[in-house]
Amino acid sequence: MNLLLDTLCKENKVEQARKIFLELKSYIPPTAHTYNIFIHGWCKVNRVDEAHWTIQEMKGNSCNPSVIRYSTIIESYCRHSNFDKVYELLDEMETQARASRVQEALNVFDVEMSSFGVAPNTSTYNSVISMFCHYSQDQEAINMLRDMENSQNCRSDIQSYNPLLKLCFRAGKLDVWLGLLLDEMIDKNHLSLDLSMYTLLIHGLRRANKCDWVYRFFQEMIVKYIRPRYYTCSLLLDEIKQKNNYDVVDHIEGYMKHIKST
């Protein structure tokens, strides 16, 4: 399988390789090398965000990306002058290097802060939730969210849910978590989705082949005057074209022309 995928990616047929991979992965478990092939392939065709998503997918399947893999993506982001993504990846690498200090961080949160009479705030809770999500400790992350909601000193915000949603996509638990998390955010806690959150949902759902959900969130953005990134529109357009939904295609193409003209 890896030989086939590598051959296709070297010929810039990365999307075709991805489709074959999705068909075969339930029969042939992917290895770290499988994901490395896609990281190089996506970077080669200038789809660097897809390469970044592949890193997350690797971690969701218990494959730890090496420094070399991160460096490949960082180099591609640098070529496109996307330095926000560069810093995001560097932070991610640093977090992975701090893996052995998780227990120490929890000791500070559970014991030392309490002994000094320091109450955790929203930012503190968010950091711990993000740490648990990074290491795919989903139940611990949910428990921490519940503790924050029961706290008298703080309340959850949009950043509380961002790592949980990323983990939801990475672990393939959409049917279990996604609806629940969104209901909590919007209906229970009255949080408004921002550009970053909409982008996360659209890209994650597109990769999970949830096309109806993707277009629903796209429409919500337009109604709320939240302007989608051109790249997000382009990915959505490709997905809709494959479904032969030409009315929606016209709508998205019209919006993309509007973005270009302004």
C-alpha positions as CSV (number, residue, x, y, z in Angstrom):
1,M,0.0,0.0,0.0
2,N,2.8,2.4,0.9
3,L,4.6,1.8,-2.4
4,L,1.4,2.5,-4.3
5,L,0.6,5.7,-2.3
6,D,4.2,6.9,-2.6
7,T,4.1,6.4,-6.4
8,L,0.9,8.4,-6.7
9,C,2.1,11.2,-4.5
10,K,5.4,11.5,-6.4
11,E,3.2,12.0,-9.5
12,N,1.2,14.8,-7.7
13,K,-1.9,12.5,-7.6
14,V,-2.3,13.0,-3.8
15,E,-6.1,13.2,-3.8
16,Q,-6.3,9.9,-5.7
17,A,-3.8,8.4,-3.2
18,R,-6.0,9.7,-0.3
19,K,-9.1,8.0,-1.7
20,I,-7.3,4.7,-2.0
21,F,-5.9,5.1,1.5
22,L,-9.4,5.6,2.9
23,E,-10.6,2.5,1.2
24,L,-7.7,0.3,2.4
25,K,-6.9,1.6,5.9
26,S,-9.5,-0.6,7.6
27,Y,-7.8,-3.7,6.0
28,I,-4.2,-2.5,6.1
29,P,-3.3,-0.5,9.3
30,P,-1.3,2.7,8.3
31,T,2.2,3.2,9.7
32,A,4.1,6.3,10.4
33,H,5.7,5.9,7.0
34,T,2.2,6.0,5.4
35,Y,1.5,9.4,6.9
36,N,5.0,10.7,6.0
37,I,4.2,9.9,2.4
38,F,1.1,12.2,2.5
39,I,3.0,14.9,4.4
40,H,5.5,15.1,1.6
41,G,2.8,14.7,-1.1
42,W,0.6,17.5,0.2
43,C,3.5,19.9,0.6
44,K,4.7,19.1,-2.9
45,V,1.3,20.2,-4.4
46,N,1.2,23.3,-2.1
47,R,-1.6,21.9,0.1
48,V,0.3,22.6,3.3
49,D,-2.8,22.8,5.5
50,E,-3.6,19.2,4.5
51,A,-0.1,18.2,5.5
52,H,-0.7,19.8,8.9
53,W,-4.0,17.9,9.2
54,T,-2.1,14.7,8.5
55,I,0.2,15.4,11.5
56,Q,-3.0,15.6,13.7
57,E,-4.3,12.4,12.0
58,M,-1.0,10.7,12.8
59,K,-1.2,11.5,16.5
60,G,-4.8,10.3,16.5
61,N,-3.6,6.9,15.3
62,S,-0.8,6.7,17.9
63,C,2.0,7.6,15.4
64,N,4.3,10.2,16.7
65,P,5.5,12.7,14.1
66,S,9.3,13.3,14.0
67,V,11.1,16.6,14.0
68,I,11.8,16.0,10.3
69,R,8.1,15.8,9.5
70,Y,7.4,19.0,11.4
71,S,10.3,20.6,9.6
72,T,8.9,19.7,6.2
73,I,5.6,21.5,6.9
74,I,7.3,24.4,8.6
75,E,9.5,24.9,5.5
76,S,6.4,24.9,3.2
77,Y,4.6,27.5,5.4
78,C,7.8,29.6,5.3
79,R,7.8,29.5,1.5
80,H,4.2,30.8,1.6
81,S,5.1,33.5,4.2
82,N,2.4,32.0,6.5
83,F,4.3,32.6,9.7
84,D,1.3,32.3,12.0
85,K,1.2,28.6,11.1
86,V,5.0,28.4,11.6
87,Y,4.7,29.6,15.1
88,E,1.7,27.4,15.8
89,L,3.8,24.3,14.7
90,L,6.8,25.4,16.7
91,D,4.5,25.6,19.8
92,E,3.1,22.2,19.0
93,M,6.6,20.7,18.8
94,E,7.6,22.3,22.1
95,T,4.5,20.9,23.8
96,Q,5.4,17.4,22.5
97,A,8.9,17.8,23.9
98,R,7.3,18.6,27.3
99,A,5.4,15.3,27.4
100,S,7.3,14.1,30.5
101,R,6.2,17.2,32.4
102,V,2.4,16.6,32.3
103,Q,2.3,15.1,35.7
104,E,4.3,18.0,37.1
105,A,1.8,20.4,35.5
106,L,-1.1,18.6,37.1
107,N,0.6,18.7,40.4
108,V,0.9,22.5,40.1
109,F,-2.8,22.7,39.2
110,D,-4.2,20.3,41.8
111,V,-1.9,20.8,44.7
112,E,0.4,23.9,44.6
113,M,-2.1,26.4,43.4
114,S,-4.6,25.3,46.1
115,S,-1.9,25.4,48.9
116,F,-1.1,29.1,48.0
117,G,-4.8,30.0,47.8
118,V,-4.7,30.6,44.1
119,A,-8.0,29.8,42.3
120,P,-7.7,28.6,38.7
121,N,-9.2,31.0,36.1
122,T,-10.5,30.2,32.6
123,S,-7.1,30.5,31.0
124,T,-5.6,28.0,33.5
125,Y,-8.4,25.5,32.9
126,N,-8.0,25.9,29.1
127,S,-4.3,25.1,29.3
128,V,-5.0,21.9,31.2
129,I,-7.9,20.9,28.8
130,S,-5.5,21.6,25.8
131,M,-2.8,19.5,27.4
132,F,-5.2,16.5,27.9
133,C,-6.5,16.8,24.3
134,H,-3.0,16.9,22.9
135,Y,-2.3,13.5,24.5
136,S,-5.7,12.2,23.4
137,Q,-6.9,11.9,27.0
138,D,-10.5,12.7,26.1
139,Q,-12.2,11.8,29.3
140,E,-9.8,13.8,31.5
141,A,-10.3,16.8,29.2
142,I,-14.1,16.5,29.5
143,N,-13.8,16.1,33.3
144,M,-11.7,19.3,33.4
145,L,-14.3,21.2,31.3
146,R,-17.0,20.0,33.8
147,D,-15.0,21.2,36.7
148,M,-14.6,24.6,35.1
149,E,-18.4,24.8,34.5
150,N,-19.0,24.0,38.2
151,S,-16.5,26.6,39.3
152,Q,-17.7,29.8,40.9
153,N,-14.7,31.8,39.6
154,C,-14.8,31.3,35.8
155,R,-16.7,30.1,32.9
156,S,-15.8,28.3,29.6
157,D,-15.1,30.3,26.5
158,I,-14.6,29.5,22.8
159,Q,-10.9,28.5,23.5
160,S,-12.1,25.9,26.0
161,Y,-13.8,23.9,23.2
162,N,-11.2,24.4,20.4
163,P,-8.9,21.6,21.5
164,L,-11.8,19.3,22.3
165,L,-13.2,19.7,18.7
166,K,-9.7,19.1,17.3
167,L,-9.5,15.9,19.3
168,C,-13.0,15.0,18.1
169,F,-11.9,15.1,14.5
170,R,-8.5,13.5,15.1
171,A,-10.0,10.6,17.0
172,G,-12.9,10.1,14.6
173,K,-15.6,10.6,17.3
174,L,-17.9,12.9,15.3
175,D,-21.0,10.9,16.0
176,V,-20.3,10.7,19.7
177,W,-19.0,14.2,20.5
178,L,-19.6,16.8,17.8
179,G,-23.3,17.5,18.3
180,L,-22.9,17.4,22.1
181,L,-20.0,19.9,22.1
182,L,-21.7,22.3,19.7
183,D,-25.0,22.2,21.7
184,E,-23.0,23.0,24.9
185,M,-21.2,25.9,23.2
186,I,-24.1,27.5,21.5
187,D,-27.3,26.6,23.3
188,K,-26.0,26.1,26.9
189,N,-23.1,28.6,27.2
190,H,-24.3,31.0,24.4
191,L,-20.9,31.2,22.8
192,S,-20.6,32.6,19.3
193,L,-18.4,30.8,16.8
194,D,-15.6,32.9,15.3
195,L,-13.7,32.6,12.1
196,S,-11.1,30.3,13.5
197,M,-13.8,27.9,14.9
198,Y,-15.8,27.9,11.7
199,T,-12.7,27.2,9.7
200,L,-11.8,24.3,12.0
201,L,-15.3,22.8,11.7
202,I,-15.5,23.2,7.9
203,H,-12.0,21.6,7.3
204,G,-12.6,18.8,9.8
205,L,-16.0,17.9,8.5
206,R,-14.9,18.0,4.9
207,R,-12.2,15.5,5.7
208,A,-14.8,13.3,7.4
209,N,-17.0,13.5,4.2
210,K,-19.8,15.3,6.1
211,C,-20.7,17.6,3.1
212,D,-24.1,18.7,4.3
213,W,-22.7,19.9,7.7
214,V,-19.9,21.7,5.9
215,Y,-22.2,23.7,3.7
216,R,-24.5,24.5,6.7
217,F,-21.6,26.1,8.6
218,F,-20.5,27.9,5.4
219,Q,-24.0,29.4,5.1
220,E,-24.0,30.4,8.8
221,M,-20.8,32.3,8.3
222,I,-22.2,34.3,5.4
223,V,-25.4,35.1,7.3
224,K,-23.3,36.3,10.3
225,Y,-21.0,38.4,8.0
226,I,-18.0,36.3,9.0
227,R,-15.9,36.2,5.8
228,P,-14.5,32.7,5.0
229,R,-10.9,32.4,3.8
230,Y,-10.6,32.0,0.1
231,Y,-8.8,28.7,0.5
232,T,-11.7,27.4,2.6
233,C,-14.2,28.3,-0.1
234,S,-12.0,26.6,-2.7
235,L,-11.9,23.3,-0.8
236,L,-15.6,23.5,-0.2
237,L,-16.2,24.1,-3.9
238,D,-14.2,21.1,-4.9
239,E,-16.2,18.9,-2.5
240,I,-19.6,20.2,-3.7
241,K,-18.6,19.7,-7.4
242,Q,-18.0,16.0,-6.7
243,K,-21.6,15.8,-5.3
244,N,-22.9,17.4,-8.6
245,N,-24.9,20.0,-6.5
246,Y,-24.7,22.7,-9.2
247,D,-27.0,25.3,-7.4
248,V,-24.6,25.3,-4.4
249,V,-21.6,25.4,-6.8
250,D,-23.0,28.6,-8.3
251,H,-23.5,30.1,-4.9
252,I,-20.0,29.4,-3.7
253,E,-18.4,30.5,-7.0
254,G,-20.3,33.8,-6.8
255,Y,-19.1,34.4,-3.2
256,M,-15.5,33.6,-4.2
257,K,-15.8,36.3,-7.0
258,H,-17.1,38.7,-4.4
259,I,-14.1,38.0,-2.2
260,K,-11.6,38.6,-5.0
261,S,-13.3,41.8,-6.0
262,T,-13.1,43.2,-2.5
